[in-house]
């Protein structure tokens, strides 16, 4: 069984659908998926948690490929909320949900080896190839960040795909250190930089495990992370897999159309169910 983890709120549910559709397409192995969420509506009315009804939709996706697959919802609100509110990085262009992954060592339901994925990924090959990396003696398995390795450090990591060895992480207290860094130091990319600084035992994965620029022949995961465009003027571009028109018109990407077709069907069916209720 392949253990996977996504973190976020209601707004990235579309990404979870697309991610799991693409993973299930290429992976025959049973998927043991954990969705970690928080209810932060008292901070921002738009910070709605993922619901059990949405989990049921995700579980239907993974079970359609392998009946042994399952999706588990974990509400981490009480575990995390107070620490996040006091973070030096609470007011950035990222939401507080980026910090959930830093608390993975404190979530007792999670298995020792788990692959964390951002919700803006599309899988093109069997994800088992990433999960089966030997993590003995390593805390995290990560690829370098496409921009960060050019402007920060050649070993600077991207935290959108993280293979975690929670046993080693707990032993070394590395995520506890990462939380302290994120809580006290203002950073442009707080969760990512905190992991980079706190985790000393890193297994560096090849770009194909977290391709942030453009899909190659051997790409396993294409990560639609925020990027920089220099022409015709300098700007940040943040196009996600569910921004279909922009993916087509600006990125000229048409290589997961079957996934988008299924995604749109699921969205339409869920709307009909909501109307019935």
C-alpha positions in Angstrom: 0.0 0.0 0.0 1.3 3.5 -0.9 0.7 6.1 1.8 -0.1 9.6 0.6 -0.9 12.9 2.3 -2.5 16.1 1.1 -3.1 19.1 3.3 -5.4 22.0 2.7 -8.9 23.4 2.8 -12.1 23.5 0.7 -10.4 25.8 -1.9 -7.9 23.2 -3.0 -10.4 20.3 -3.2 -10.4 20.6 -7.0 -6.6 19.9 -6.9 -7.1 16.9 -4.8 -9.5 15.5 -7.3 -7.2 16.0 -10.3 -4.2 14.7 -8.3 -5.8 11.5 -7.2 -7.4 10.9 -10.7 -3.9 11.1 -12.2 -2.3 9.0 -9.6 -4.9 6.3 -9.8 -4.6 6.2 -13.5 -1.0 5.2 -13.4 -0.8 3.2 -10.1 -2.2 -0.2 -9.6 -1.1 -0.4 -5.9 -3.7 0.3 -3.2 -3.5 4.0 -2.1 -3.8 4.9 1.6 -4.6 8.6 1.4 -4.7 11.0 4.3 -6.3 14.4 4.0 -5.3 16.9 6.7 -7.4 20.0 7.1 -8.3 22.8 9.5 -11.4 24.9 10.2 -10.1 28.5 10.5 -13.2 30.4 9.7 -12.7 32.5 12.8 -9.5 33.8 11.2 -10.9 34.1 7.6 -14.5 33.2 6.6 -13.1 31.5 3.4 -10.9 29.1 5.4 -13.4 26.2 5.2 -12.2 22.7 6.0 -12.4 19.7 3.7 -15.7 17.9 4.5 -16.5 14.2 4.8 -18.7 14.4 1.7 -15.7 15.6 -0.2 -13.6 12.7 1.2 -16.3 10.3 0.0 -15.8 11.7 -3.5 -12.0 11.2 -3.3 -12.4 7.7 -1.9 -14.7 6.8 -4.8 -11.9 7.9 -7.2 -9.2 5.7 -5.6 -11.5 2.7 -5.1 -12.5 2.7 -8.7 -8.9 1.5 -9.5 -8.2 -0.6 -6.4 -11.0 -1.6 -4.0 -8.4 -1.7 -1.1 -7.6 2.0 -1.4 -9.0 4.3 1.2 -9.1 8.0 2.1 -9.0 9.3 5.7 -9.9 12.8 6.8 -8.0 14.2 9.8 -9.0 17.5 11.4 -5.8 19.1 12.8 -7.5 22.3 13.9 -7.0 21.9 17.6 -3.5 20.4 17.2 -2.1 23.3 15.1 -4.3 26.4 15.2 -2.8 28.2 18.2 0.8 27.7 17.1 0.0 29.0 13.6 -1.8 32.1 14.9 1.4 33.1 16.7 3.7 32.5 13.7 5.8 35.3 12.4 4.7 34.1 8.9 1.0 34.2 9.4 0.5 37.1 7.0 2.1 36.1 3.8 0.7 35.4 0.3 0.4 31.8 1.4 -2.5 30.5 3.6 -1.9 29.0 7.1 -2.5 25.6 5.6 1.1 25.4 4.3 2.2 24.8 7.9 0.1 21.6 8.4 2.9 19.4 6.8 5.3 20.6 9.5 3.1 19.0 12.1 3.1 15.5 10.5 5.2 14.1 13.3 2.5 14.9 15.8 -0.4 13.3 13.9 -0.5 9.8 15.4 -2.7 8.4 12.7 0.0 8.7 10.0 2.2 5.8 9.1 6.0 6.1 9.5 6.6 6.4 5.7 4.4 8.7 3.8 4.5 10.8 0.6 3.3 14.3 1.1 2.0 16.0 -2.1 0.9 19.6 -2.8 -2.6 19.8 -4.3 -1.3 21.3 -7.5 0.4 18.2 -9.0 -0.4 16.0 -11.9 1.0 12.5 -12.0 2.1 11.0 -15.4 3.8 7.7 -14.3 3.6 5.2 -11.5 4.0 7.1 -8.2 5.3 3.9 -6.6 8.7 4.7 -8.0 8.9 7.7 -5.7 7.4 5.9 -2.6 9.7 2.9 -2.8 12.9 5.0 -2.3 14.9 3.6 0.6 14.6 6.2 3.4 16.8 4.4 6.0 18.8 7.1 7.8 17.0 9.9 5.9 14.3 12.3 7.3 12.9 13.5 4.0 13.2 12.8 0.3 12.9 15.9 -1.8 13.8 17.4 -5.2 15.5 20.8 -5.4 13.5 23.9 -6.1 13.8 25.1 -9.8 14.2 28.8 -8.9 15.7 28.4 -5.4 18.7 26.3 -6.6 19.6 29.2 -9.0 19.1 32.2 -6.6 19.4 30.8 -3.1 21.5 27.6 -2.9 22.0 24.7 -5.3 20.7 22.3 -2.6 17.6 24.4 -1.8 14.5 22.2 -1.8 11.0 22.3 -3.0 8.4 21.2 -0.4 5.6 20.3 -2.8 6.7 16.6 -2.9 8.2 15.3 0.3 8.8 11.6 1.1 8.8 11.5 4.9 10.4 9.1 7.3 8.4 10.1 10.4 10.3 7.7 12.7 13.6 9.4 11.8 12.0 12.9 12.0 10.6 12.2 15.5 14.0 10.8 16.6 15.9 13.9 15.4 13.2 16.4 16.3 13.7 18.0 12.9 10.0 19.0 12.3 9.9 20.5 15.8 12.9 22.6 14.8 11.2 23.5 11.5 8.1 24.7 13.4 10.2 26.9 15.7 12.0 28.4 12.6 8.7 29.1 10.9 7.2 30.6 14.0 10.0 33.0 14.8 11.7 34.0 11.5 10.0 35.9 8.7 10.6 34.2 5.4 9.4 34.5 1.8 8.7 30.7 1.6 8.3 29.8 5.3 7.4 26.1 5.3 9.9 25.3 2.5 12.8 27.2 4.1 12.0 25.8 7.5 12.2 22.2 6.2 15.4 23.1 4.3 17.1 24.4 7.4 15.8 22.0 10.0 16.2 18.6 8.2 19.8 17.6 7.9 19.3 14.1 6.6 17.9 14.7 3.1 17.6 12.2 0.2 17.7 14.3 -2.9 15.3 13.0 -5.5 15.7 13.6 -9.3 13.7 16.3 -11.0 11.3 13.8 -12.5 9.8 13.3 -9.0 8.9 17.0 -8.8 9.2 18.6 -12.2 8.4 22.3 -11.7 9.3 23.7 -15.2 7.9 21.5 -17.9 7.1 17.9 -18.4 9.9 15.7 -19.7 9.7 12.1 -21.1 10.4 10.6 -17.7 8.4 13.0 -15.5 6.5 11.2 -12.8 5.0 14.3 -11.2 4.5 17.7 -12.8 4.2 20.4 -10.1 2.2 23.5 -11.1 4.1 25.6 -8.5 4.3 29.4 -8.6 6.8 30.6 -11.1 8.4 33.8 -12.4 7.9 35.2 -15.9 10.4 37.8 -17.1 8.7 38.8 -20.4 7.1 41.0 -21.4 7.5 42.2 -17.8 8.5 40.6 -14.5 5.6 38.9 -12.7 4.6 36.0 -10.6 2.5 33.4 -12.3 0.4 31.0 -10.3 -1.7 28.7 -12.6 -3.1 25.6 -11.1 -4.2 22.3 -12.9 -7.9 23.2 -12.4 -7.4 26.6 -14.1 -8.2 24.9 -17.4 -8.4 27.8 -19.7 -5.2 29.3 -18.4 -3.4 25.9 -18.6 -4.5 25.7 -22.2 -4.0 29.3 -23.3 -0.9 30.4 -21.3 1.0 27.1 -20.7 -0.2 25.4 -23.9 -0.5 22.2 -21.9 -3.0 19.6 -23.2 -1.5 16.3 -21.9 -3.9 15.4 -19.2 -7.2 16.1 -21.0 -8.6 12.7 -20.0 -8.1 13.6 -16.4 -9.8 17.0 -16.8 -12.7 15.3 -18.5 -13.2 13.0 -15.5 -12.7 15.9 -13.1 -15.4 18.0 -14.8 -17.8 15.0 -14.7 -17.2 14.6 -11.0 -17.8 18.3 -10.4 -21.0 18.2 -12.4 -22.2 15.1 -10.5 -21.4 16.7 -7.1 -23.4 19.8 -8.1 -26.4 17.6 -8.9 -26.1 15.8 -5.6 -26.0 19.1 -3.7 -29.2 20.3 -5.5 -31.0 17.0 -4.5 -30.1 17.6 -0.9 
